[in-house]
Amino acid sequence: MEAVSATMKAINFPATSTVPRATVSITVASPWSQTKLNMLTFYASNPNTRFSSICLPRCSTKPNTDTNNETDQNPTFEPNPSLTTENPSSAVSDEVIPSSSNPPSSLSRGLVLDLGPVGSWDCTDIGSPVVKRFLSDEEERWYMWYHGVSTDSQGSDSIGLAVSSNGVHWERGKGAVKSSADVGLVMSCGNDWWAFDTQSIRPGEVVIMSSAKVRASMQNPENQSSQTGEVLRSLPGLAISQDGRHWARIEGEHHSGALFDVGSEGDWDSLFISSPQVVFHGNGDLRMYYHSFDVGNGVFSIGMARSKDGMKWIKLGKIMGGGRKGCFDELGAMNPYVVKNKKDGNYVMAYEGVGADGRRSIGLAMSAEGLKDWRRVEDEAVLKLATMEDGWDSKGIGSPCLVEMDGDVDEWRLYYRGIGNSGRCGIGMAVSDGSDITRFRRWKGFQ
């Protein structure tokens, strides 16, 4: 992705939990000298795969629905140091915590980010990695946005940021960020009772565009209540930032503040919209890939929507469903992550496949245009469960994020969420066999 320097002026943001309905200026504080980044993030709820009892609220009453929420069609930004993190955790800490170094045990092969320390915002659960690499003449910088759960958050997710100089050893924060140099918690659930993101939020994508407008995406996951077994509906949302740490929500056209609604009864996406990953194809062409559960066919499926401005979206329908009988993705595909291959221009999709036994692994599909005619690379997963029974990712892997390396190294990196015994989870990394994207192996260390 290319960082852009641009003239900054004010943008009128719609209201959020902590930002009033007024002109809001966002702090510009980039980690790269003389470089300013504008980022938008799309977020939605986290769907649980169990559907024993489904509760889908279809409407709510939102106050002041006649408020004018139009946004500038060509927004730029003005520096203002007064903006703070939306809904930060009450436990604020400047403490920076390095991730554990590459574990020597084969049981932890591939693990690059474990659970946070006791008392931190991400000490109970982590996942949904969104990883970006930035190169300059002076340095190499990596950013990872991911979701986390603390012991005192009652199961609700938050979104945090970790940074790295090599994409392997990560620095994280124990509490909420307070400045543009901090790492840690950057966004919590919304506080407005009518909003769609009061239960859970997870990152979907961060899109950095070569213009004054930059969009990123996050998701607000459906949660299954442990007490009731209910699955709450998930919808995609949007937030904006210039430093990747301080985010301001942007209200969509849906009455809950989401960008768009689930499909009508009988549609393949009538239950929820989850994992909204956005690809910037070109000026006026943003493409959102997401998954839902197709009740009619009984499988998880992936669909897409298209937009000119990142606010108004047109659904294009389902593009991929379940795999062949007996394959690793027989019960469907979910959590898509799409990248345009810089070498041949084709689109590559890493996705989480659901097997007949419910186990998860990671598959690959390709398309020439990224719109239709997606074909699975093969009937085998490109990354399977760890073979060792006690491995940290021996029970499930998913939520893939692809990074195409450039420069001296001709390879791909695949970041993913792994689950081991007792449900303990972490974030891992696998690398391709050179430029062969169909073959991945868990990272063992630098050669």
Wavefront OBJ file of the C-alpha trace (Angstrom):
o trace
v 0.000 0.000 0.000
v 1.140 3.522 -0.755
v 1.229 6.227 1.859
v -0.007 9.589 0.625
v 0.806 13.135 1.586
v -2.101 15.499 1.025
v -3.423 18.918 2.043
v -5.695 18.528 5.036
v -8.943 20.323 5.781
v -12.071 19.639 7.860
v -14.604 16.872 7.312
v -18.111 16.787 8.759
v -18.558 13.531 10.677
v -21.945 12.110 11.662
v -22.514 11.606 15.368
v -20.918 8.807 17.322
v -20.949 7.839 20.967
v -18.242 10.352 21.819
v -18.070 12.634 18.765
v -20.914 15.194 18.504
v -22.804 15.957 15.299
v -20.424 18.680 14.289
v -17.316 19.297 12.269
v -14.599 17.077 13.698
v -10.901 17.411 13.010
v -8.704 14.340 13.244
v -5.168 14.237 14.551
v -2.553 13.554 11.906
v 0.339 11.734 13.518
v 2.031 9.280 11.213
v 4.887 6.933 12.136
v 6.539 7.856 8.842
v 8.299 11.177 8.502
v 6.492 13.673 6.246
v 3.767 11.114 5.533
v 0.062 11.425 6.319
v -2.286 8.437 6.189
v -6.058 8.534 5.986
v -7.745 5.279 6.944
v -11.333 4.107 7.013
v -12.432 0.974 8.782
v -15.551 -1.135 8.149
v -16.829 -3.211 11.060
v -19.676 -5.690 11.717
v -20.789 -8.328 14.269
v -19.195 -11.750 14.781
v -21.360 -14.662 13.674
v -21.231 -17.780 15.761
v -21.415 -21.008 13.806
v -23.998 -22.642 16.053
v -27.620 -21.999 15.178
v -29.470 -23.905 17.866
v -31.534 -20.859 18.781
v -31.432 -17.760 16.635
v -32.706 -14.361 17.662
v -32.726 -11.798 14.849
v -34.060 -8.390 15.842
v -35.201 -6.812 12.566
v -35.891 -3.271 13.665
v -35.167 -0.656 16.296
v -36.091 2.914 17.032
v -33.288 5.364 16.461
v -33.558 8.917 17.785
v -33.201 11.889 15.434
v -33.429 9.820 12.248
v -34.165 12.962 10.261
v -30.730 14.391 10.997
v -28.719 15.256 7.911
v -25.843 12.770 7.824
v -24.375 13.592 4.441
v -20.608 13.509 4.169
v -18.239 15.385 1.916
v -17.745 13.429 -1.303
v -14.090 14.459 -1.423
v -13.049 14.676 2.214
v -9.669 15.815 3.397
v -8.513 16.440 6.931
v -7.166 19.090 9.272
v -4.789 18.230 12.104
v -6.235 18.646 15.571
v -4.582 17.169 18.651
v -7.796 17.181 20.671
v -9.355 13.985 19.309
v -9.141 10.982 21.607
v -9.855 7.297 21.168
v -13.534 6.370 20.895
v -14.838 4.396 23.849
v -11.442 3.483 25.298
v -11.198 0.875 27.967
v -11.379 2.186 31.481
v -8.039 0.548 32.135
v -5.602 2.853 30.376
v -1.945 1.979 30.284
v 1.156 3.233 28.521
v 2.861 -0.083 29.059
v 4.201 -1.601 25.849
v 4.487 -5.378 25.906
v 6.630 -7.233 23.380
v 5.089 -10.428 22.058
v 6.835 -13.625 22.938
v 9.770 -14.472 20.728
v 9.563 -17.411 18.378
v 8.776 -20.348 20.712
v 11.329 -23.136 20.594
v 8.708 -25.841 21.058
v 7.227 -27.479 17.987
v 3.873 -27.267 19.765
v 3.949 -23.498 19.231
v 5.286 -23.489 15.682
v 3.887 -20.546 13.733
v 2.603 -18.652 16.786
v 3.527 -14.949 16.605
v 1.011 -13.357 19.007
v -0.298 -15.095 22.119
v -2.926 -13.908 24.589
v -2.078 -10.713 26.437
v -0.945 -10.696 30.072
v -3.460 -10.994 32.899
v -5.466 -7.798 33.244
v -4.869 -6.611 29.700
v -7.617 -5.810 27.185
v -6.783 -8.987 25.183
v -5.984 -11.547 27.885
v -8.938 -13.905 27.226
v -9.336 -14.106 23.444
v -7.642 -12.715 20.316
v -8.102 -13.120 16.575
v -9.269 -11.496 13.302
v -5.784 -10.258 12.314
v -5.603 -7.486 9.698
v -1.931 -7.014 8.835
v -0.383 -4.246 6.719
v 3.257 -3.794 5.709
v 4.775 -0.414 4.841
v 8.188 0.102 3.236
v 10.178 3.313 3.023
v 13.789 4.177 2.305
v 14.484 4.345 6.039
v 12.505 1.499 7.579
v 10.036 -1.346 7.383
v 6.913 -1.083 9.533
v 4.127 -3.590 10.177
v 0.717 -2.873 11.691
v -1.698 -5.512 12.995
v -5.247 -4.698 14.020
v -6.981 -7.549 15.818
v -9.841 -8.222 18.219
v -9.382 -9.033 21.873
v -11.464 -9.862 24.931
v -10.584 -9.112 28.550
v -11.719 -10.848 31.709
v -13.909 -7.897 32.736
v -15.537 -7.127 29.367
v -18.376 -9.670 29.788
v -17.426 -11.329 26.514
v -17.550 -8.217 24.355
v -14.788 -7.678 21.818
v -12.545 -4.668 21.425
v -10.109 -3.792 18.641
v -6.442 -3.163 19.253
v -3.209 -2.425 17.415
v 0.210 -4.066 17.585
v 3.290 -2.948 15.644
v 6.410 -4.690 14.390
v 9.552 -4.074 12.391
v 9.522 -7.500 10.707
v 5.967 -8.862 10.935
v 7.029 -11.559 13.409
v 7.936 -9.932 16.736
v 5.103 -7.636 17.805
v 4.789 -4.879 20.401
v 1.388 -4.608 22.059
v -0.196 -2.467 24.770
v -1.925 -3.554 27.955
v -4.567 -0.794 27.899
v -6.048 1.853 25.631
v -3.871 4.105 23.483
v -3.482 7.712 24.585
v -1.223 9.095 21.863
v -0.252 8.393 18.282
v 2.856 6.594 19.505
v 0.974 4.106 21.695
v -0.148 0.580 20.926
v -3.018 -1.282 22.528
v -6.789 -0.934 22.552
v -8.017 1.503 19.872
v -11.780 0.944 19.622
v -14.499 -0.498 21.849
v -18.157 -1.320 21.337
v -20.568 1.556 20.803
v -22.573 3.054 23.657
v -25.694 4.189 21.758
v -28.545 1.816 22.619
v -29.944 1.966 19.077
v -26.661 1.212 17.323
v -25.667 -2.066 15.682
v -22.258 -2.348 17.377
v -23.081 -2.417 21.085
v -22.323 -6.129 21.584
v -19.110 -6.787 19.695
v -16.764 -5.372 17.056
v -13.954 -6.968 15.077
v -11.600 -5.662 12.400
v -12.382 -6.629 8.800
v -9.947 -4.565 6.744
v -7.944 -1.353 6.665
v -7.858 0.166 3.179
v -5.264 2.834 2.427
v -6.047 4.489 -0.891
v -3.837 6.688 -3.072
v -5.908 9.829 -2.613
v -7.100 12.193 0.080
v -9.745 9.606 0.936
v -8.733 6.364 2.575
v -11.088 3.669 3.728
v -10.591 0.795 6.069
v -12.946 -1.902 7.206
v -13.918 -3.599 10.416
v -16.638 -5.981 11.389
v -19.097 -6.116 14.232
v -19.449 -9.843 15.009
v -22.594 -11.683 16.019
v -22.202 -13.016 19.502
v -23.807 -16.171 20.763
v -24.931 -15.585 24.312
v -23.631 -18.332 26.562
v -26.763 -18.019 28.687
v -29.445 -17.981 25.974
v -27.765 -19.526 22.930
v -28.993 -16.603 20.843
v -27.116 -15.435 17.781
v -27.294 -11.689 17.399
v -27.403 -10.182 13.937
v -24.206 -8.761 12.457
v -23.986 -5.754 10.130
v -21.046 -3.886 8.530
v -19.970 -0.477 9.787
v -17.430 2.206 8.980
v -14.883 4.240 10.941
v -12.116 6.605 9.885
v -8.624 7.394 11.165
v -5.384 9.035 10.136
v -2.994 7.284 12.478
v -4.582 3.861 12.849
v -5.159 4.500 16.555
v -7.872 7.134 16.881
v -11.076 6.114 15.117
v -14.299 8.046 14.528
v -17.429 6.141 13.559
v -19.226 7.135 10.360
v -22.959 6.435 10.315
v -24.304 4.536 7.345
v -27.795 4.772 5.888
v -29.243 1.923 7.952
v -31.239 3.077 10.993
v -28.713 1.391 13.301
v -25.769 3.265 11.765
v -24.634 0.255 9.726
v -23.762 0.564 6.038
v -26.485 -1.830 4.851
v -28.895 -4.485 6.092
v -29.145 -8.242 5.812
v -31.064 -9.700 2.893
v -34.807 -10.289 2.821
v -36.314 -13.504 4.110
v -35.224 -16.313 1.826
v -32.087 -14.531 0.624
v -28.758 -16.271 1.170
v -27.598 -13.488 3.531
v -30.788 -13.003 5.533
v -29.186 -13.965 8.864
v -26.168 -11.669 9.137
v -23.405 -9.835 7.266
v -19.987 -10.700 8.658
v -16.269 -10.264 7.949
v -16.638 -7.309 5.536
v -13.258 -7.137 3.814
v -12.904 -4.279 1.321
v -10.603 -4.137 -1.697
v -9.808 -0.831 -3.404
v -9.891 -1.790 -7.090
v -9.606 1.756 -8.425
v -11.118 5.213 -8.180
v -14.850 4.804 -7.707
v -14.630 1.020 -7.340
v -14.611 -0.432 -3.831
v -15.436 -4.125 -3.438
v -16.644 -5.682 -0.207
v -16.420 -9.434 0.357
v -18.371 -10.882 3.278
v -19.926 -14.123 4.484
v -23.259 -15.257 5.846
v -25.072 -18.528 6.509
v -27.218 -19.680 3.596
v -30.151 -21.301 5.387
v -31.637 -22.639 2.159
v -28.538 -24.663 1.340
v -27.308 -25.185 4.896
v -23.772 -23.875 4.256
v -21.679 -20.812 4.977
v -21.308 -18.752 1.825
v -19.363 -15.747 0.575
v -20.866 -12.845 -1.328
v -19.895 -9.357 -2.325
v -21.086 -5.795 -2.674
v -19.751 -2.849 -4.643
v -19.532 0.885 -3.946
v -18.261 4.089 -5.524
v -17.687 5.994 -2.290
v -17.584 3.408 0.515
v -20.941 4.575 1.895
v -23.603 3.366 -0.540
v -23.291 -0.305 -1.446
v -24.976 -2.497 -4.057
v -25.047 -6.213 -3.381
v -23.872 -8.408 -6.247
v -24.944 -11.701 -4.706
v -23.284 -14.909 -3.588
v -19.998 -15.854 -5.233
v -19.018 -19.039 -3.389
v -20.769 -21.688 -1.287
v -19.865 -25.102 0.044
v -17.216 -27.358 -1.443
v -17.536 -30.874 -2.783
v -18.696 -33.692 -0.535
v -15.883 -34.936 1.665
v -13.726 -31.846 1.137
v -12.368 -29.606 3.905
v -15.000 -26.930 3.071
v -18.035 -29.148 2.494
v -20.138 -27.060 4.895
v -19.069 -23.791 3.373
v -16.638 -20.897 3.194
v -16.368 -17.897 5.509
v -14.043 -15.057 6.589
v -12.775 -14.240 3.075
v -9.638 -12.182 2.494
v -9.024 -11.020 -1.083
v -5.783 -9.640 -2.530
v -4.943 -8.589 -6.067
v -1.746 -10.358 -7.114
v 0.794 -7.696 -8.078
v 2.557 -10.038 -10.478
v -0.258 -11.341 -12.702
v -3.225 -9.099 -11.801
v -5.438 -12.011 -10.730
v -7.425 -11.924 -7.508
v -6.563 -14.370 -4.742
v -8.969 -15.242 -1.927
v -7.918 -16.968 1.274
v -10.914 -18.227 3.204
v -11.886 -20.317 6.201
v -13.380 -23.642 5.149
v -15.834 -25.538 7.354
v -15.673 -29.320 7.142
v -18.487 -31.802 7.705
v -17.107 -32.402 11.204
v -17.154 -28.659 11.944
v -13.383 -28.292 11.889
v -11.841 -25.233 10.239
v -8.903 -24.921 7.883
v -7.793 -22.421 5.249
v -8.421 -22.713 1.530
v -7.644 -20.656 -1.552
v -9.659 -19.505 -4.572
v -8.787 -17.339 -7.567
v -10.612 -15.096 -10.045
v -9.416 -13.083 -13.022
v -11.593 -10.041 -12.257
v -12.483 -10.552 -8.604
v -16.205 -10.331 -9.349
v -17.305 -13.791 -10.450
v -16.005 -17.125 -11.700
v -14.143 -17.847 -8.477
v -12.498 -21.253 -8.669
v -11.021 -23.185 -5.793
v -7.316 -23.791 -6.257
v -7.742 -27.412 -5.230
v -9.890 -29.589 -3.017
v -7.260 -29.593 -0.279
v -6.677 -26.851 2.270
v -3.500 -24.803 1.832
v -3.081 -24.721 5.631
v -4.441 -27.518 7.826
v -4.707 -28.111 11.551
v -1.476 -28.752 13.405
v -0.629 -32.452 13.345
v 0.469 -32.520 16.991
v -2.496 -33.082 19.289
v -1.262 -30.530 21.851
v -0.326 -27.871 19.281
v -1.547 -24.349 19.888
v -3.578 -24.483 16.626
v -4.512 -28.168 16.605
v -8.276 -27.673 17.040
v -9.044 -24.990 14.468
v -7.540 -22.363 12.175
v -9.234 -19.545 10.276
v -9.668 -15.777 9.827
v -6.868 -15.643 7.216
v -5.046 -12.459 6.167
v -2.755 -12.544 3.126
v 0.267 -10.268 2.693
v 2.152 -10.298 -0.600
v 5.799 -9.568 0.091
v 7.749 -7.381 -2.301
v 11.347 -6.320 -2.479
v 14.065 -8.899 -1.907
v 11.742 -11.700 -0.735
v 9.457 -13.360 -3.282
v 6.859 -14.962 -1.019
v 3.466 -14.582 0.618
v 2.653 -14.486 4.313
v -0.550 -15.882 5.739
v -1.638 -14.643 9.173
v -4.435 -16.563 10.865
v -6.236 -17.325 14.118
v -5.566 -20.676 15.731
v -7.369 -22.549 18.486
v -5.820 -25.243 20.660
v -6.785 -27.345 23.636
v -9.276 -25.848 26.089
v -10.179 -23.238 23.478
v -7.016 -21.182 23.994
v -6.334 -19.084 20.907
v -3.541 -17.084 19.320
v -2.451 -15.535 16.032
v -0.057 -17.425 13.794
v 1.876 -16.948 10.589
v 2.665 -19.250 7.675
v 4.845 -18.508 4.641
v 4.523 -19.694 1.064
v 6.998 -21.878 -0.761
v 8.565 -18.976 -2.649
v 6.040 -17.469 -5.054
v 3.908 -20.652 -5.018
v 0.837 -19.426 -3.166
v -0.718 -22.895 -3.059
v 1.884 -24.206 -0.599
v 2.230 -22.767 2.919
v 4.251 -23.881 5.925
v 4.158 -22.575 9.465
v 6.893 -20.089 10.247
v 9.828 -21.649 12.060
v 12.283 -18.754 12.144
v 14.352 -16.591 9.858
v 16.646 -18.465 7.503
l 1 2 3 4 5 6 7 8 9 10 11 12 13 14 15 16 17 18 19 20 21 22 23 24 25 26 27 28 29 30 31 32 33 34 35 36 37 38 39 40 41 42 43 44 45 46 47 48 49 50 51 52 53 54 55 56 57 58 59 60 61 62 63 64 65 66 67 68 69 70 71 72 73 74 75 76 77 78 79 80 81 82 83 84 85 86 87 88 89 90 91 92 93 94 95 96 97 98 99 100 101 102 103 104 105 106 107 108 109 110 111 112 113 114 115 116 117 118 119 120 121 122 123 124 125 126 127 128 129 130 131 132 133 134 135 136 137 138 139 140 141 142 143 144 145 146 147 148 149 150 151 152 153 154 155 156 157 158 159 160 161 162 163 164 165 166 167 168 169 170 171 172 173 174 175 176 177 178 179 180 181 182 183 184 185 186 187 188 189 190 191 192 193 194 195 196 197 198 199 200 201 202 203 204 205 206 207 208 209 210 211 212 213 214 215 216 217 218 219 220 221 222 223 224 225 226 227 228 229 230 231 232 233 234 235 236 237 238 239 240 241 242 243 244 245 246 247 248 249 250 251 252 253 254 255 256 257 258 259 260 261 262 263 264 265 266 267 268 269 270 271 272 273 274 275 276 277 278 279 280 281 282 283 284 285 286 287 288 289 290 291 292 293 294 295 296 297 298 299 300 301 302 303 304 305 306 307 308 309 310 311 312 313 314 315 316 317 318 319 320 321 322 323 324 325 326 327 328 329 330 331 332 333 334 335 336 337 338 339 340 341 342 343 344 345 346 347 348 349 350 351 352 353 354 355 356 357 358 359 360 361 362 363 364 365 366 367 368 369 370 371 372 373 374 375 376 377 378 379 380 381 382 383 384 385 386 387 388 389 390 391 392 393 394 395 396 397 398 399 400 401 402 403 404 405 406 407 408 409 410 411 412 413 414 415 416 417 418 419 420 421 422 423 424 425 426 427 428 429 430 431 432 433 434 435 436 437 438 439 440 441 442 443 444 445 446 447
